[in-house]
């Protein structure tokens, strides 16, 4: 299944967080994401449903949306996908929130968080 994705700028108030989003955030995670978005901007678009009856329900990016609201963003980048079936929407939301993979500690040790330019 191939579809052409495009990024649209959408008003923050038009987006609706999904009630079934399973993710919670710690105060530390909130501060870290705020600092990242302040430094680099919102470089990862929000994923929202574009299907009739589900339009603007957030599927992926609830945390980024929350921080964008906290920082006073008026618009955010959004990619729409059409998923009319709410069970499929929930499944994708869960899959996007699942942590996968492991750190390559040797490669990670080469990063210096304090050495930013």
C-alpha positions, 0 to 999 in steps of 0.5 A: 500500500503506497500513498503520497504523504504531505505535510500541512500546517494545522491550527493547534485548536483543530486537533483532538487528542485521542481518548485512547492514547496510552502514553503518559509523560513524566515532568522530566520528559516534558522538560526535555521535549520542551528544550528539544523543541525550543532548540530545533523546532517541531521537526516531527509532524503530528499524525492525524486521522483524515477520515470522515467522522474521525477528522483531526483525531491525533493518532501519533504525536500527542506528546509533541502536540501537548508541548506545542500547546504549552509553548504557544504554537498556533499551528503545527505540521500534520500528516493526515492518513485516512483510517475510518475504522476506530479499532484500526486507529487505536491499533496504529496509535498503540504501535506508534507508542510502543518503544522498540529497539535498543541503544547501541551503547558504544555508538551512543557513548560518542555523543556529547549532550553538553557539546552543542553548537 
